[in-house]
Amino acid sequence: MPLGRIAYACYEAGMNPGENDRDLAELSKMLRARQVELRALSDGARDNRKPVELDQSKVGRLSRMDAMQDQAMAQEAERRRAGELQRIDAALARLKSGDYGYCVSCDEDIAPARLKLDPAVATCINCASRGRQ
């Protein structure tokens, strides 16, 4: 058994019965709420990501350039949302498999405060600071 899991068993032993389940349930709830929020934002911004029409008779050159810039910003925002959704999906899969709360690089515990700050985080602070991901 890796040291991380042994340390976690000691941590759990010091908790009140069922306390860890509540923590995991709360973190799961936070992940799912953020997932719903991101999907709603993505659906709401769908029109902003559509190709810009290049018909000069309808819109002037500067207006088209503004529209193209808005489109590029909307596409980048969507790319970031998609990345965060992937992180959330991975975290939910780790919750389901029982691997949630352990660093994917070194298998040590991820600090509970770090998980509460970002429930989708996959690495401990040591691995994150070394650039392991």
Backbone as CSV, one residue per row, in Angstrom:
resi,resn,N_x,N_y,N_z,CA_x,CA_y,CA_z,C_x,C_y,C_z
1,MET,0.851,-1.181,0.000,0.000,0.000,0.000,0.893,1.238,0.000
2,PRO,0.699,2.174,-0.925,1.521,3.385,-0.963,1.363,4.202,0.314
3,LEU,2.406,4.928,0.642,2.407,5.739,1.857,1.222,6.696,1.898
4,GLY,0.830,7.263,0.759,-0.280,8.203,0.724,-1.577,7.599,1.245
5,ARG,-1.837,6.386,0.873,-3.069,5.724,1.311,-3.002,5.379,2.802
6,ILE,-1.814,5.020,3.293,-1.655,4.730,4.720,-1.886,6.006,5.526
7,ALA,-1.280,7.104,5.073,-1.464,8.389,5.764,-2.936,8.787,5.752
8,TYR,-3.607,8.530,4.632,-5.023,8.881,4.550,-5.854,8.036,5.514
9,ALA,-5.495,6.764,5.667,-6.217,5.900,6.616,-6.057,6.443,8.034
10,CYS,-4.859,6.934,8.370,-4.639,7.543,9.689,-5.474,8.805,9.836
11,TYR,-5.534,9.605,8.780,-6.339,10.829,8.785,-7.805,10.488,9.014
12,GLU,-8.300,9.461,8.302,-9.697,9.058,8.449,-9.982,8.560,9.863
13,ALA,-9.025,7.859,10.461,-9.220,7.321,11.810,-9.463,8.432,12.825
14,GLY,-8.896,9.612,12.590,-9.082,10.733,13.499,-10.352,11.523,13.246
15,MET,-11.108,11.158,12.219,-12.332,11.884,11.870,-13.533,11.257,12.570
16,ASN,-14.568,12.027,12.661,-15.824,11.500,13.180,-16.416,10.545,12.156
17,PRO,-17.188,9.537,12.588,-17.785,8.601,11.637,-18.634,9.338,10.600
18,GLY,-18.384,9.037,9.342,-19.171,9.623,8.258,-18.700,10.994,7.810
19,GLU,-17.724,11.590,8.502,-17.274,12.942,8.158,-16.634,12.977,6.774
20,ASN,-15.818,11.952,6.453,-15.178,11.905,5.142,-16.222,11.782,4.033
21,ASP,-17.281,10.999,4.273,-18.340,10.855,3.277,-19.001,12.193,2.995
22,ARG,-19.216,12.995,4.035,-19.823,14.316,3.842,-18.894,15.209,3.032
23,ASP,-17.589,15.137,3.323,-16.627,15.938,2.563,-16.669,15.554,1.090
24,LEU,-16.636,14.257,0.806,-16.668,13.796,-0.577,-17.990,14.159,-1.243
25,ALA,-19.073,14.053,-0.502,-20.375,14.411,-1.061,-20.433,15.901,-1.377
26,GLU,-19.881,16.714,-0.500,-19.869,18.163,-0.722,-18.994,18.517,-1.928
27,LEU,-17.827,17.890,-2.030,-16.941,18.146,-3.165,-17.580,17.671,-4.470
28,SER,-18.252,16.542,-4.433,-18.953,16.044,-5.617,-20.055,17.007,-6.033
29,LYS,-20.762,17.524,-5.053,-21.825,18.500,-5.317,-21.246,19.767,-5.961
30,MET,-20.094,20.219,-5.460,-19.439,21.403,-6.024,-19.013,21.150,-7.471
31,LEU,-18.454,19.963,-7.728,-18.025,19.621,-9.086,-19.203,19.598,-10.043
32,ARG,-20.288,18.967,-9.630,-21.470,18.867,-10.503,-22.116,20.235,-10.739
33,ALA,-22.126,21.081,-9.723,-22.691,22.425,-9.891,-21.858,23.237,-10.884
34,ARG,-20.548,23.126,-10.777,-19.676,23.853,-11.705,-19.834,23.298,-13.124
35,GLN,-20.021,22.000,-13.242,-20.229,21.361,-14.534,-21.493,21.909,-15.202
36,VAL,-22.564,22.002,-14.449,-23.829,22.541,-14.967,-23.646,24.005,-15.374
37,GLU,-22.959,24.773,-14.535,-22.728,26.191,-14.820,-21.928,26.373,-16.120
38,LEU,-20.871,25.585,-16.287,-20.042,25.699,-17.494,-20.820,25.313,-18.750
39,ARG,-21.629,24.282,-18.649,-22.425,23.869,-19.816,-23.441,24.936,-20.184
40,ALA,-24.034,25.574,-19.184,-24.997,26.645,-19.453,-24.293,27.840,-20.111
41,LEU,-23.114,28.184,-19.619,-22.351,29.278,-20.227,-21.997,28.955,-21.680
42,SER,-21.626,27.723,-21.915,-21.269,27.303,-23.268,-22.467,27.381,-24.207
43,ASP,-23.602,26.919,-23.737,-24.820,26.980,-24.560,-25.218,28.428,-24.838
44,GLY,-25.082,29.285,-23.838,-25.463,30.685,-23.990,-24.561,31.467,-24.934
45,ALA,-23.327,31.013,-25.083,-22.364,31.733,-25.924,-22.211,31.104,-27.307
46,ARG,-23.051,30.158,-27.624,-22.936,29.451,-28.905,-22.973,30.406,-30.102
47,ASP,-23.890,31.370,-30.091,-24.005,32.307,-31.216,-22.751,33.166,-31.382
48,ASN,-22.085,33.478,-30.290,-20.884,34.317,-30.355,-19.712,33.624,-31.050
49,ARG,-19.759,32.286,-31.109,-18.659,31.534,-31.715,-18.885,31.232,-33.191
50,LYS,-20.033,31.610,-33.715,-20.341,31.344,-35.122,-19.413,32.154,-36.030
51,PRO,-19.166,31.659,-37.244,-18.323,32.403,-38.184,-18.898,33.795,-38.468
52,VAL,-17.997,34.751,-38.665,-18.384,36.126,-38.945,-18.671,36.257,-40.440
53,GLU,-19.812,36.850,-40.747,-20.197,37.054,-42.144,-19.339,38.157,-42.755
54,LEU,-18.837,37.915,-43.961,-17.929,38.872,-44.601,-18.616,39.688,-45.699
55,ASP,-19.872,39.937,-45.550,-20.638,40.706,-46.538,-20.453,42.198,-46.253
56,GLN,-19.698,42.903,-47.123,-19.408,44.324,-46.903,-20.628,45.208,-47.065
57,SER,-21.644,44.727,-47.745,-22.827,45.563,-47.929,-23.634,45.678,-46.636
58,LYS,-23.453,44.719,-45.704,-24.200,44.742,-44.446,-23.428,45.422,-43.318
59,VAL,-22.125,45.225,-43.289,-21.325,45.694,-42.162,-20.031,46.303,-42.693
60,GLY,-19.582,47.357,-42.069,-18.315,47.989,-42.460,-17.113,47.173,-42.013
61,ARG,-15.946,47.538,-42.507,-14.715,46.803,-42.229,-14.391,46.784,-40.734
62,LEU,-14.501,47.912,-40.052,-14.184,47.964,-38.617,-15.172,47.149,-37.792
63,SER,-16.427,47.190,-38.170,-17.424,46.398,-37.456,-17.152,44.909,-37.623
64,ARG,-16.720,44.517,-38.829,-16.371,43.110,-39.073,-15.167,42.711,-38.228
65,MET,-14.195,43.614,-38.142,-13.000,43.321,-37.339,-13.378,43.168,-35.863
66,ASP,-14.260,44.015,-35.383,-14.749,43.885,-34.007,-15.461,42.556,-33.817
67,ALA,-16.293,42.198,-34.784,-17.033,40.934,-34.706,-16.074,39.744,-34.714
68,MET,-15.017,39.824,-35.510,-14.042,38.735,-35.566,-13.258,38.634,-34.250
69,GLN,-12.959,39.778,-33.655,-12.278,39.765,-32.365,-13.191,39.171,-31.291
70,ASP,-14.453,39.561,-31.286,-15.417,39.000,-30.335,-15.532,37.497,-30.516
71,GLN,-15.552,37.052,-31.774,-15.640,35.626,-32.058,-14.409,34.896,-31.516
72,ALA,-13.224,35.449,-31.740,-11.993,34.821,-31.259,-11.983,34.725,-29.731
73,MET,-12.451,35.760,-29.065,-12.511,35.737,-27.598,-13.515,34.697,-27.124
74,ALA,-14.651,34.587,-27.804,-15.662,33.595,-27.436,-15.127,32.179,-27.659
75,GLN,-14.366,31.978,-28.729,-13.795,30.660,-28.998,-12.756,30.283,-27.942
76,GLU,-11.950,31.245,-27.518,-10.962,30.976,-26.475,-11.648,30.680,-25.143
77,ALA,-12.685,31.416,-24.826,-13.435,31.154,-23.591,-14.029,29.745,-23.631
78,GLU,-14.516,29.346,-24.784,-15.077,27.992,-24.937,-13.987,26.937,-24.776
79,ARG,-12.809,27.195,-25.311,-11.699,26.256,-25.167,-11.340,26.071,-23.692
80,ARG,-11.330,27.164,-22.958,-11.030,27.092,-21.522,-12.133,26.355,-20.756
81,ARG,-13.388,26.624,-21.122,-14.502,25.907,-20.482,-14.397,24.414,-20.748
82,ALA,-14.061,24.046,-21.986,-13.933,22.629,-22.339,-12.822,21.968,-21.523
83,GLY,-11.712,22.677,-21.319,-10.620,22.146,-20.502,-11.043,21.941,-19.061
84,GLU,-11.779,22.894,-18.524,-12.251,22.766,-17.143,-13.271,21.632,-17.027
85,LEU,-14.124,21.486,-18.029,-15.079,20.369,-18.016,-14.354,19.024,-18.050
86,GLN,-13.260,18.933,-18.795,-12.480,17.692,-18.820,-11.881,17.408,-17.449
87,ARG,-11.375,18.440,-16.782,-10.827,18.269,-15.433,-11.903,17.814,-14.461
88,ILE,-13.107,18.382,-14.596,-14.219,18.003,-13.719,-14.638,16.561,-13.990
89,ASP,-14.749,16.188,-15.264,-15.106,14.804,-15.603,-14.084,13.822,-15.036
90,ALA,-12.796,14.163,-15.130,-11.743,13.306,-14.584,-11.860,13.204,-13.062
91,ALA,-12.158,14.317,-12.400,-12.318,14.304,-10.943,-13.517,13.449,-10.540
92,LEU,-14.620,13.562,-11.270,-15.793,12.737,-10.970,-15.490,11.257,-11.190
93,ALA,-14.695,10.940,-12.208,-14.297,9.547,-12.443,-13.414,9.040,-11.295
94,ARG,-12.510,9.906,-10.787,-11.681,9.505,-9.642,-12.536,9.313,-8.398
95,LEU,-13.560,10.142,-8.230,-14.475,9.963,-7.099,-15.145,8.597,-7.174
96,LYS,-15.608,8.255,-8.358,-16.315,6.993,-8.568,-15.402,5.789,-8.329
97,SER,-14.142,5.900,-8.750,-13.209,4.776,-8.625,-12.546,4.691,-7.245
98,GLY,-12.717,5.730,-6.424,-12.100,5.729,-5.102,-10.705,6.326,-5.078
99,ASP,-10.253,6.889,-6.180,-8.918,7.479,-6.252,-8.916,8.976,-6.008
100,TYR,-10.061,9.554,-5.730,-10.160,11.001,-5.538,-9.436,11.392,-4.255
101,GLY,-8.734,12.506,-4.316,-8.031,13.009,-3.143,-6.574,12.587,-3.103
102,TYR,-6.161,11.762,-4.059,-4.774,11.330,-4.163,-4.155,11.945,-5.411
103,CYS,-2.918,12.365,-5.294,-2.194,12.969,-6.409,-2.020,11.936,-7.528
104,VAL,-2.305,12.336,-8.760,-2.163,11.423,-9.890,-0.697,11.202,-10.258
105,SER,0.218,12.030,-9.735,1.640,11.881,-10.028,2.369,11.033,-8.993
106,CYS,2.150,11.323,-7.719,2.927,10.645,-6.665,2.078,9.784,-5.733
107,ASP,0.765,9.829,-5.868,-0.179,9.047,-5.061,-0.236,9.468,-3.596
108,GLU,0.291,10.637,-3.280,0.166,11.176,-1.926,-1.181,11.887,-1.802
109,ASP,-1.569,12.146,-0.567,-2.819,12.868,-0.333,-2.735,14.292,-0.868
110,ILE,-3.845,14.764,-1.393,-3.980,16.175,-1.744,-4.621,16.842,-0.534
111,ALA,-4.060,17.954,-0.111,-4.561,18.640,1.085,-6.044,18.968,0.937
112,PRO,-6.858,18.698,1.969,-8.294,19.000,1.895,-8.576,20.460,1.546
113,ALA,-7.765,21.392,2.044,-7.975,22.813,1.715,-7.765,23.058,0.229
114,ARG,-6.812,22.345,-0.368,-6.560,22.471,-1.816,-7.756,21.938,-2.602
115,LEU,-8.323,20.830,-2.155,-9.497,20.257,-2.826,-10.710,21.165,-2.690
116,LYS,-10.857,21.796,-1.533,-11.999,22.699,-1.354,-11.864,23.934,-2.231
117,LEU,-10.627,24.386,-2.433,-10.383,25.542,-3.287,-10.676,25.207,-4.750
118,ASP,-10.223,24.032,-5.193,-10.452,23.571,-6.567,-10.706,22.071,-6.521
119,PRO,-11.965,21.652,-6.447,-12.282,20.226,-6.323,-11.817,19.376,-7.504
120,ALA,-11.486,19.981,-8.626,-11.053,19.225,-9.799,-9.542,19.054,-9.853
121,VAL,-8.817,19.578,-8.876,-7.356,19.499,-8.887,-6.926,18.030,-8.829
122,ALA,-5.873,17.704,-9.590,-5.452,16.306,-9.693,-4.091,16.042,-9.053
123,THR,-3.379,17.094,-8.667,-2.038,16.910,-8.117,-1.904,17.597,-6.766
124,CYS,-0.998,17.060,-5.957,-0.692,17.694,-4.670,0.110,18.968,-4.937
125,ILE,0.286,19.763,-3.928,0.980,21.037,-4.088,2.444,20.829,-4.476
126,ASN,3.072,19.768,-3.967,4.485,19.509,-4.294,4.657,19.187,-5.772
127,CYS,3.817,18.309,-6.301,3.913,17.955,-7.733,3.529,19.137,-8.609
128,ALA,2.528,19.894,-8.187,2.110,21.060,-8.974,3.237,22.089,-9.035
129,SER,3.952,22.277,-7.934,5.036,23.257,-7.927,6.232,22.784,-8.759
130,ARG,6.372,21.461,-8.926,7.448,20.910,-9.759,7.037,20.811,-11.220
131,GLY,5.775,21.116,-11.522,5.302,21.071,-12.905,4.844,19.702,-13.353
132,ARG,4.706,18.757,-12.455,4.188,17.425,-12.815,2.686,17.503,-12.961
133,GLN,2.175,16.995,-14.068,0.721,16.965,-14.233,0.282,15.896,-15.148
